Amino acid sequence: MALDATFYALVGLVLFFALIVYLKVPAMVGSALDARAGKISNELAEAKRLREEAQSLVAEYQRKRKDAEAEAAGIVAAAQREAEMLTAEAKQKTEEYVARRAALSEQKIKQAESDAINAVRAAAVDLAISAAEKVLAAKADATAQEALFRKALGEVKGRLN
């Protein structure tokens, strides 16, 4: 066996490995790798926890959104019902107002008819009285007029009592 460069390289390599083992470099590398693996594991656990928390928040906000949509739909439905009720009430009040106004107009028309009929009757009575006066004045003498006056006076007394 010759002591050539290959031999010295082999001895240097063995000494290097021995020095590495003596200085506990593999243990340090292992503990460093273990620490790194632990750190990664902790980060993964934290990420999983954050993901679950985010999912629960998403579910909660979706539930709140659905509740808000349902409440909004209820409010819209209530507003529609109230608008329909107010419309019906306004229509009814308008119809009642029109009916009252029509009845009042009919009553005023009947009153005007009655007043016109009474005015025509009064005019006819006045005309008949004046015509009768003229006819009686022309045909009757003083004694006949006195008899007619007493007869009319008796009829008036009879009607008043």
Backbone as ProteinMPNN parsed JSONL, in Angstrom:
{"seq_chain_A": "MALDATFYALVGLVLFFALIVYLKVPAMVGSALDARAGKISNELAEAKRLREEAQSLVAEYQRKRKDAEAEAAGIVAAAQREAEMLTAEAKQKTEEYVARRAALSEQKIKQAESDAINAVRAAAVDLAISAAEKVLAAKADATAQEALFRKALGEVKGRLN", "coords_chain_A": {"N_chain_A": [[0.821, -1.15, 0.0], [0.579, 1.986, -0.828], [1.563, 5.207, 0.125], [0.054, 7.406, -1.008], [-1.569, 10.268, -2.552], [-4.231, 9.689, -2.542], [-4.567, 8.088, -0.366], [-3.978, 9.874, 1.677], [-6.032, 11.647, 1.291], [-8.172, 10.019, 1.928], [-7.632, 9.568, 4.627], [-7.844, 12.195, 5.547], [-10.514, 12.616, 5.056], [-11.724, 10.763, 6.763], [-10.825, 11.741, 9.206], [-12.098, 14.187, 9.134], [-14.787, 13.4, 9.199], [-14.766, 12.214, 11.714], [-14.17, 14.399, 13.295], [-16.447, 15.86, 12.863], [-18.35, 14.15, 14.019], [-17.378, 14.13, 16.607], [-17.718, 16.767, 17.389], [-20.438, 16.817, 17.477], [-22.019, 17.515, 15.323], [-23.923, 16.21, 13.618], [-25.999, 15.835, 15.457], [-26.591, 18.467, 16.067], [-27.421, 19.332, 13.549], [-29.613, 17.641, 13.247], [-31.168, 18.451, 15.457], [-31.582, 21.071, 14.677], [-33.003, 20.634, 12.32], [-35.18, 19.299, 13.442], [-36.2, 21.367, 15.038], [-36.846, 23.151, 13.042], [-38.787, 21.614, 11.718], [-40.681, 21.44, 13.769], [-41.361, 24.123, 13.99], [-42.481, 24.558, 11.478], [-44.611, 22.751, 11.69], [-46.043, 23.96, 13.771], [-46.712, 26.338, 12.464], [-48.343, 25.298, 10.457], [-50.424, 24.255, 12.024], [-51.378, 26.634, 13.136], [-52.187, 27.9, 10.8], [-54.216, 26.136, 10.028], [-55.992, 26.482, 12.161], [-56.611, 29.221, 11.819], [-57.817, 29.028, 9.32], [-60.102, 27.474, 9.903], [-61.345, 29.248, 11.656], [-61.826, 31.373, 9.918], [-63.591, 30.104, 8.172], [-65.739, 29.644, 9.891], [-66.432, 32.291, 10.45], [-67.195, 33.1, 7.885], [-69.414, 31.436, 7.514], [-71.035, 32.406, 9.568], [-71.44, 35.074, 8.726], [-72.75, 34.607, 6.328], [-75.091, 33.441, 7.291], [-76.071, 35.635, 8.747], [-76.471, 37.384, 6.599], [-78.456, 36.011, 5.183], [-80.483, 36.116, 7.126], [-80.827, 38.89, 7.241], [-81.71, 39.36, 4.629], [-84.108, 37.938, 4.692], [-85.464, 39.414, 6.647], [-85.564, 41.878, 5.348], [-87.178, 41.171, 3.184], [-89.523, 40.612, 4.588], [-90.076, 43.17, 5.589], [-90.52, 44.546, 3.208], [-92.767, 43.156, 2.277], [-94.583, 43.772, 4.33], [-94.718, 46.524, 3.98], [-95.863, 46.623, 1.445], [-98.36, 45.439, 1.986], [-99.361, 47.363, 3.758], [-99.408, 49.585, 2.08], [-101.308, 48.723, 0.2], [-103.508, 48.518, 1.901], [-103.782, 51.192, 2.71], [-104.338, 52.299, 0.236], [-106.776, 51.053, -0.383], [-108.291, 52.043, 1.736], [-108.192, 54.789, 1.182], [-109.513, 54.769, -1.257], [-112.047, 53.9, -0.449], [-112.763, 56.005, 1.28], [-112.815, 58.055, -0.57], [-114.898, 57.191, -2.227], [-116.992, 57.264, -0.366], [-117.01, 60.002, 0.149], [-117.685, 61.008, -2.372], [-120.227, 59.854, -2.584], [-121.537, 61.129, -0.441], [-121.361, 63.763, -1.32], [-122.872, 63.548, -3.661], [-125.368, 62.849, -2.606], [-125.861, 65.165, -1.111], [-125.935, 67.01, -3.188], [-128.184, 66.036, -4.571], [-130.081, 66.455, -2.598], [-129.992, 69.248, -2.44], [-130.883, 69.821, -5.017], [-133.509, 68.764, -4.873], [-134.526, 70.454, -2.898], [-134.323, 72.87, -4.243], [-136.13, 72.344, -6.314], [-138.45, 72.053, -4.811], [-138.611, 74.621, -3.703], [-138.954, 76.063, -6.074], [-141.381, 74.991, -6.988], [-143.03, 75.793, -4.88], [-142.777, 78.553, -5.172], [-143.929, 78.892, -7.693], [-146.521, 77.995, -7.105], [-147.22, 79.895, -5.189], [-147.179, 82.174, -6.767], [-149.186, 81.464, -8.56], [-151.353, 81.314, -6.811], [-151.444, 83.957, -5.942], [-151.996, 85.182, -8.365], [-154.473, 83.963, -8.949], [-155.946, 84.911, -6.817], [-155.929, 87.652, -7.292], [-157.232, 87.679, -9.776], [-159.683, 86.574, -9.022], [-160.521, 88.542, -7.304], [-160.878, 90.664, -9.031], [-162.883, 89.603, -10.682], [-164.914, 89.133, -8.817], [-165.287, 91.679, -7.866], [-166.259, 92.926, -10.053], [-168.657, 91.504, -10.513], [-170.057, 91.2, -8.1], [-172.1, 92.787, -5.65], [-172.227, 95.02, -2.808], [-173.537, 93.701, -0.643], [-173.344, 91.024, -1.357], [-170.631, 90.774, -1.337], [-170.125, 91.181, 1.353], [-171.334, 88.896, 2.452], [-169.792, 86.847, 1.323], [-167.321, 87.503, 2.489], [-167.83, 87.013, 5.216], [-168.368, 84.291, 5.121], [-165.858, 83.268, 4.252], [-164.314, 84.126, 6.367], [-165.394, 82.574, 8.424], [-164.659, 80.011, 7.518], [-161.862, 80.18, 7.76], [-161.624, 80.537, 10.524], [-162.608, 78.08, 11.323], [-160.664, 76.348, 10.328], [-158.435, 77.141, 11.753], [-159.025, 76.45, 14.359]], "CA_chain_A": [[0.0, 0.0, 0.0], [1.421, 3.149, -1.023], [1.029, 6.395, 0.789], [-0.099, 8.431, -2.048], [-2.504, 11.351, -2.263], [-5.54, 9.109, -2.322], [-4.573, 7.624, 1.001], [-4.074, 11.042, 2.545], [-7.382, 12.177, 1.118], [-9.046, 9.143, 2.691], [-7.382, 9.836, 6.042], [-8.421, 13.52, 5.818], [-11.972, 12.464, 5.06], [-12.082, 10.045, 7.99], [-10.618, 12.687, 10.301], [-13.163, 15.187, 9.013], [-16.018, 12.784, 9.733], [-14.573, 12.013, 13.147], [-14.3, 15.719, 13.908], [-17.872, 16.206, 12.791], [-19.038, 13.34, 15.018], [-16.894, 14.564, 17.915], [-18.341, 18.058, 17.67], [-21.883, 16.546, 17.496], [-22.64, 18.252, 14.23], [-25.164, 15.577, 13.18], [-27.042, 16.099, 16.459], [-26.994, 19.866, 15.883], [-28.181, 19.383, 12.314], [-30.875, 16.97, 13.548], [-31.997, 19.304, 16.309], [-31.987, 22.217, 13.861], [-34.059, 20.149, 11.439], [-36.344, 19.044, 14.286], [-36.767, 22.671, 15.403], [-37.484, 23.684, 11.829], [-40.002, 20.822, 11.499], [-41.63, 21.862, 14.797], [-41.833, 25.456, 13.628], [-43.381, 24.375, 10.33], [-45.807, 22.093, 12.214], [-46.799, 24.999, 14.495], [-47.282, 27.251, 11.469], [-49.44, 24.585, 9.814], [-51.526, 24.198, 12.984], [-51.925, 27.986, 13.206], [-52.891, 28.134, 9.542], [-55.45, 25.345, 10.08], [-56.878, 27.159, 13.107], [-57.079, 30.442, 11.169], [-58.724, 28.64, 8.244], [-61.365, 27.093, 10.537], [-61.956, 30.472, 12.171], [-62.329, 32.111, 8.753], [-64.779, 29.394, 7.68], [-66.849, 29.896, 10.817], [-66.86, 33.673, 10.224], [-67.916, 33.128, 6.607], [-70.727, 30.818, 7.746], [-71.815, 33.328, 10.395], [-71.847, 36.217, 7.904], [-73.76, 34.133, 5.377], [-76.331, 33.309, 8.054], [-76.559, 36.99, 9.01], [-76.945, 37.924, 5.329], [-79.752, 35.376, 4.915], [-81.44, 36.69, 8.076], [-81.104, 40.265, 6.813], [-82.528, 39.281, 3.419], [-85.451, 37.53, 5.109], [-86.055, 40.559, 7.333], [-85.872, 42.88, 4.316], [-88.352, 40.681, 2.45], [-90.672, 40.829, 5.479], [-90.364, 44.606, 5.634], [-91.112, 44.899, 1.907], [-94.124, 42.594, 2.243], [-95.409, 44.571, 5.238], [-94.926, 47.827, 3.336], [-96.831, 46.42, 0.362], [-99.676, 45.251, 2.597], [-99.801, 48.649, 4.297], [-99.742, 50.444, 0.933], [-102.587, 48.249, -0.329], [-104.537, 48.877, 2.868], [-103.988, 52.636, 2.615], [-104.99, 52.553, -1.051], [-108.179, 50.639, -0.239], [-108.933, 52.989, 2.647], [-108.355, 56.053, 0.457], [-110.562, 54.559, -2.259], [-113.319, 53.85, 0.273], [-113.087, 57.357, 1.734], [-113.174, 58.839, -1.755], [-116.238, 56.771, -2.633], [-117.927, 57.808, 0.621], [-117.075, 61.449, -0.068], [-118.464, 61.215, -3.594], [-121.621, 59.507, -2.278], [-122.083, 62.218, 0.389], [-121.52, 64.945, -2.171], [-123.992, 63.277, -4.569], [-126.592, 62.95, -1.803], [-126.045, 66.576, -0.792], [-126.372, 67.66, -4.43], [-129.571, 65.63, -4.812], [-130.912, 67.142, -1.607], [-130.088, 70.651, -2.858], [-131.751, 69.857, -6.206], [-134.891, 68.58, -4.396], [-134.895, 71.685, -2.205], [-134.538, 73.903, -5.269], [-137.39, 72.0, -6.974], [-139.529, 72.369, -3.88], [-138.71, 76.081, -3.65], [-139.511, 76.524, -7.359], [-142.807, 74.616, -6.995], [-143.712, 76.689, -3.93], [-142.816, 79.896, -5.764], [-144.944, 78.861, -8.759], [-147.822, 77.906, -6.444], [-147.524, 81.2, -4.579], [-147.499, 83.096, -7.862], [-150.493, 81.058, -9.079], [-152.355, 81.706, -5.821], [-151.566, 85.424, -6.008], [-152.679, 85.493, -9.623], [-155.869, 83.534, -8.81], [-156.611, 85.819, -5.872], [-156.176, 88.95, -7.94], [-158.252, 87.466, -10.797], [-160.95, 86.394, -8.328], [-160.898, 89.856, -6.794], [-161.381, 91.458, -10.153], [-164.148, 89.019, -11.126], [-165.905, 89.373, -7.78], [-165.559, 93.122, -7.785], [-167.081, 93.287, -11.198], [-169.947, 90.825, -10.499], [-170.766, 91.21, -6.83], [-172.381, 94.079, -5.049], [-171.728, 95.152, -1.449], [-174.111, 92.691, 0.228], [-172.768, 89.726, -1.739], [-169.243, 90.782, -0.85], [-170.17, 91.018, 2.81], [-171.669, 87.499, 2.712], [-168.592, 86.06, 0.976], [-166.296, 87.785, 3.485], [-168.187, 86.328, 6.451], [-168.206, 82.857, 4.861], [-164.408, 82.999, 4.233], [-163.841, 84.308, 7.735], [-165.84, 81.388, 9.164], [-163.815, 78.877, 7.103], [-160.534, 80.395, 8.339], [-161.739, 80.248, 11.965], [-162.794, 76.627, 11.45], [-159.372, 75.677, 10.045], [-157.468, 77.506, 12.811], [-159.391, 75.786, 15.606]], "C_chain_A": [[0.877, 1.23, 0.0], [0.765, 4.351, -0.377], [0.956, 7.503, -0.263], [-1.2, 9.409, -1.648], [-3.903, 10.813, -1.975], [-5.648, 8.655, -0.883], [-4.745, 8.803, 1.95], [-5.453, 11.701, 2.425], [-8.377, 11.356, 1.921], [-8.87, 9.408, 4.174], [-7.987, 11.186, 6.41], [-9.937, 13.444, 5.908], [-12.425, 11.783, 6.342], [-11.927, 10.981, 9.178], [-11.726, 13.765, 10.298], [-14.476, 14.644, 9.576], [-15.92, 12.572, 11.23], [-14.742, 13.341, 13.877], [-15.778, 16.159, 13.918], [-18.639, 15.438, 13.847], [-18.638, 13.799, 16.404], [-17.562, 15.883, 18.314], [-19.878, 17.979, 17.658], [-22.631, 17.392, 16.458], [-23.901, 17.542, 13.743], [-26.308, 15.816, 14.161], [-27.543, 17.534, 16.317], [-27.84, 20.011, 14.618], [-29.556, 18.752, 12.538], [-31.774, 17.844, 14.405], [-32.452, 20.546, 15.544], [-33.118, 21.811, 12.919], [-35.331, 19.871, 12.232], [-37.026, 20.36, 14.685], [-37.49, 23.282, 14.209], [-38.786, 22.939, 11.544], [-41.068, 21.206, 12.516], [-42.227, 23.224, 14.472], [-42.82, 25.373, 12.466], [-44.685, 23.739, 10.787], [-46.691, 23.105, 12.958], [-47.462, 25.977, 13.515], [-48.462, 26.601, 10.74], [-50.659, 24.515, 10.74], [-52.205, 25.568, 13.098], [-52.721, 28.312, 11.941], [-54.217, 27.371, 9.522], [-56.474, 26.005, 11.007], [-57.459, 28.432, 12.481], [-58.07, 30.127, 10.048], [-60.091, 28.257, 8.82], [-62.099, 28.313, 11.075], [-62.554, 31.294, 11.025], [-63.587, 31.442, 8.202], [-65.98, 29.641, 8.592], [-67.357, 31.332, 10.659], [-67.651, 33.8, 8.925], [-69.323, 32.551, 6.798], [-71.628, 31.757, 8.554], [-72.306, 34.511, 9.568], [-72.871, 35.814, 6.84], [-75.11, 33.976, 6.071], [-76.929, 34.684, 8.346], [-77.113, 37.622, 7.739], [-78.312, 37.34, 4.994], [-80.826, 35.931, 5.843], [-81.825, 38.108, 7.658], [-81.972, 40.276, 5.553], [-83.966, 38.89, 3.773], [-86.172, 38.693, 5.802], [-86.437, 41.643, 6.327], [-87.096, 42.457, 3.511], [-89.61, 40.87, 3.295], [-91.07, 42.291, 5.535], [-91.032, 45.046, 4.332], [-92.547, 44.387, 1.824], [-95.064, 43.401, 3.144], [-95.707, 45.937, 4.627], [-95.938, 47.71, 2.201], [-98.239, 46.243, 0.92], [-100.225, 46.581, 3.113], [-100.189, 49.596, 3.165], [-101.076, 50.031, 0.325], [-103.74, 48.639, 0.592], [-104.839, 50.376, 2.791], [-104.687, 53.0, 1.311], [-106.475, 52.203, -0.966], [-108.936, 51.622, 0.649], [-109.178, 54.327, 1.947], [-109.458, 55.933, -0.589], [-111.935, 54.576, -1.589], [-113.73, 55.255, 0.728], [-113.489, 58.239, 0.564], [-114.582, 58.49, -2.216], [-117.287, 57.316, -1.672], [-118.105, 59.307, 0.424], [-117.918, 61.756, -1.301], [-119.94, 60.922, -3.329], [-122.268, 60.61, -1.437], [-122.329, 63.468, -0.454], [-122.7, 64.766, -3.134], [-125.314, 63.415, -3.811], [-126.891, 64.402, -1.468], [-126.53, 67.339, -2.028], [-127.818, 67.308, -4.743], [-130.514, 66.344, -3.858], [-131.071, 68.62, -1.995], [-130.992, 70.794, -4.08], [-133.207, 69.711, -5.791], [-135.39, 69.838, -3.699], [-135.186, 72.794, -3.21], [-135.833, 73.629, -6.019], [-138.574, 72.393, -6.105], [-139.729, 73.879, -3.786], [-139.341, 76.629, -4.923], [-141.001, 76.218, -7.428], [-143.592, 75.538, -6.077], [-143.825, 78.098, -4.503], [-143.868, 79.961, -6.86], [-146.331, 78.806, -8.152], [-148.227, 79.266, -5.855], [-147.917, 82.21, -5.659], [-148.881, 82.778, -8.431], [-151.606, 81.476, -8.124], [-152.569, 83.214, -5.871], [-152.334, 85.845, -7.261], [-154.164, 85.131, -9.543], [-156.629, 84.474, -7.897], [-156.915, 87.149, -6.56], [-157.242, 88.816, -9.029], [-159.62, 87.324, -10.15], [-161.438, 87.724, -7.787], [-161.53, 90.693, -7.89], [-162.748, 90.946, -10.616], [-165.23, 89.319, -10.096], [-166.27, 90.855, -7.679], [-166.475, 93.543, -8.927], [-168.484, 92.702, -11.075], [-170.717, 91.043, -9.202], [-171.013, 92.633, -6.353], [-171.955, 94.039, -3.596], [-172.284, 94.079, -0.526], [-173.546, 91.312, -0.101], [-171.328, 89.64, -1.247], [-169.199, 90.574, 0.654], [-170.461, 89.57, 3.163], [-170.46, 86.599, 2.42], [-167.488, 86.244, 2.02], [-166.572, 87.026, 4.77], [-168.012, 84.813, 6.299], [-166.729, 82.468, 4.894], [-163.829, 83.115, 5.631], [-164.231, 83.112, 8.592], [-164.999, 80.161, 8.806], [-162.426, 78.973, 7.725], [-160.571, 80.083, 9.835], [-161.85, 78.75, 12.177], [-161.453, 75.877, 11.238], [-158.343, 75.957, 11.153], [-157.773, 76.79, 14.107], [-159.291, 74.342, 15.448]], "O_chain_A": [[1.8, 1.389, 0.799], [-0.46, 4.47, -0.352], [1.787, 8.41, -0.305], [-1.697, 9.367, -0.523], [-4.668, 11.433, -1.236], [-6.691, 8.813, -0.25], [-5.536, 8.755, 2.892], [-5.96, 12.255, 3.401], [-9.305, 11.899, 2.522], [-9.855, 9.468, 4.911], [-8.586, 11.316, 7.477], [-10.561, 14.118, 6.728], [-13.417, 12.196, 6.942], [-12.786, 11.019, 10.059], [-12.207, 14.181, 11.351], [-15.179, 15.324, 10.323], [-16.91, 12.739, 11.942], [-15.37, 13.408, 14.933], [-16.259, 16.753, 14.882], [-19.5, 16.012, 14.514], [-19.483, 13.854, 17.297], [-17.925, 16.067, 19.476], [-20.54, 19.005, 17.817], [-23.724, 17.902, 16.707], [-24.89, 18.222, 13.471], [-27.456, 15.981, 13.749], [-28.74, 17.802, 16.426], [-28.847, 20.72, 14.613], [-30.56, 19.282, 12.063], [-32.969, 17.976, 14.143], [-33.571, 21.021, 15.734], [-34.081, 22.558, 12.742], [-36.432, 20.165, 11.767], [-38.252, 20.466, 14.677], [-38.578, 23.845, 14.332], [-39.782, 23.557, 11.17], [-42.245, 21.292, 12.166], [-43.423, 23.458, 14.649], [-43.86, 26.033, 12.471], [-45.757, 24.134, 10.328], [-47.912, 23.114, 12.804], [-48.606, 26.388, 13.703], [-49.456, 27.263, 10.442], [-51.792, 24.693, 10.292], [-53.431, 25.663, 13.151], [-53.788, 28.922, 12.005], [-55.227, 27.896, 9.055], [-57.661, 26.08, 10.689], [-58.657, 28.693, 12.597], [-59.04, 30.857, 9.844], [-61.123, 28.668, 8.289], [-63.321, 28.408, 10.967], [-63.65, 31.842, 11.149], [-64.535, 32.122, 7.81], [-67.101, 29.824, 8.117], [-68.562, 31.575, 10.722], [-68.651, 34.516, 8.865], [-70.302, 33.11, 6.303], [-72.818, 31.891, 8.27], [-73.463, 34.913, 9.692], [-73.756, 36.598, 6.497], [-76.148, 34.332, 5.512], [-78.136, 34.885, 8.212], [-78.122, 38.325, 7.791], [-79.218, 38.061, 4.575], [-81.948, 36.191, 5.41], [-82.996, 38.484, 7.711], [-82.868, 41.109, 5.425], [-84.921, 39.44, 3.223], [-87.357, 38.923, 5.562], [-87.501, 42.253, 6.436], [-87.951, 43.283, 3.193], [-90.655, 41.25, 2.766], [-92.256, 42.619, 5.529], [-91.989, 45.82, 4.348], [-93.438, 45.096, 1.356], [-96.202, 43.68, 2.768], [-96.822, 46.445, 4.745], [-96.774, 48.595, 2.016], [-99.196, 46.818, 0.403], [-101.402, 46.889, 2.93], [-101.176, 50.324, 3.269], [-101.888, 50.887, -0.028], [-104.809, 49.039, 0.131], [-106.0, 50.784, 2.805], [-105.526, 53.9, 1.28], [-107.327, 52.966, -1.423], [-110.074, 51.989, 0.357], [-110.242, 54.927, 2.1], [-110.24, 56.862, -0.791], [-112.873, 55.192, -2.097], [-114.887, 55.65, 0.585], [-114.39, 59.07, 0.682], [-115.369, 59.374, -2.555], [-118.346, 57.776, -2.099], [-119.218, 59.823, 0.519], [-118.761, 62.653, -1.278], [-120.81, 61.657, -3.795], [-123.413, 60.987, -1.685], [-123.354, 64.137, -0.323], [-123.44, 65.715, -3.394], [-126.262, 64.021, -4.31], [-128.043, 64.83, -1.531], [-127.41, 68.195, -1.939], [-128.597, 68.176, -5.136], [-131.598, 66.782, -4.244], [-132.165, 69.174, -1.889], [-131.767, 71.745, -4.185], [-134.064, 70.442, -6.289], [-136.537, 70.244, -3.885], [-136.145, 73.552, -3.066], [-136.569, 74.564, -6.336], [-139.554, 72.974, -6.572], [-140.86, 74.366, -3.789], [-140.161, 77.545, -4.87], [-141.796, 77.052, -7.862], [-144.672, 76.011, -6.43], [-144.85, 78.76, -4.338], [-144.609, 80.938, -6.965], [-147.235, 79.495, -8.624], [-149.362, 79.723, -5.986], [-148.854, 82.991, -5.491], [-149.654, 83.682, -8.747], [-152.666, 81.933, -8.553], [-153.701, 83.697, -5.848], [-153.191, 86.728, -7.226], [-155.017, 85.888, -10.007], [-157.789, 84.801, -8.144], [-158.009, 87.697, -6.428], [-158.065, 89.715, -9.203], [-160.605, 87.872, -10.644], [-162.636, 88.004, -7.809], [-162.564, 91.334, -7.703], [-163.652, 91.73, -10.905], [-166.338, 89.715, -10.455], [-167.422, 91.213, -7.435], [-167.343, 94.402, -8.772], [-169.438, 93.353, -11.501], [-171.948, 91.066, -9.229], [-170.234, 93.548, -6.621], [-171.344, 93.05, -3.19], [-171.542, 93.581, 0.321], [-173.298, 90.517, 0.805], [-170.864, 88.59, -0.803], [-168.329, 89.868, 1.164], [-169.87, 89.056, 4.113], [-170.155, 85.693, 3.196], [-166.806, 85.29, 2.394], [-165.655, 86.453, 5.359], [-167.565, 84.136, 7.226], [-166.374, 81.454, 5.495], [-162.977, 82.325, 6.037], [-163.433, 82.683, 9.425], [-164.663, 79.363, 9.681], [-161.871, 77.967, 8.169], [-159.659, 79.442, 10.358], [-161.253, 78.206, 13.106], [-161.177, 74.886, 11.914], [-157.493, 75.118, 11.449], [-156.859, 76.541, 14.893], [-159.559, 73.598, 16.39]]}, "name": "protein", "num_of_chains": 1, "seq": "MALDATFYALVGLVLFFALIVYLKVPAMVGSALDARAGKISNELAEAKRLREEAQSLVAEYQRKRKDAEAEAAGIVAAAQREAEMLTAEAKQKTEEYVARRAALSEQKIKQAESDAINAVRAAAVDLAISAAEKVLAAKADATAQEALFRKALGEVKGRLN"}
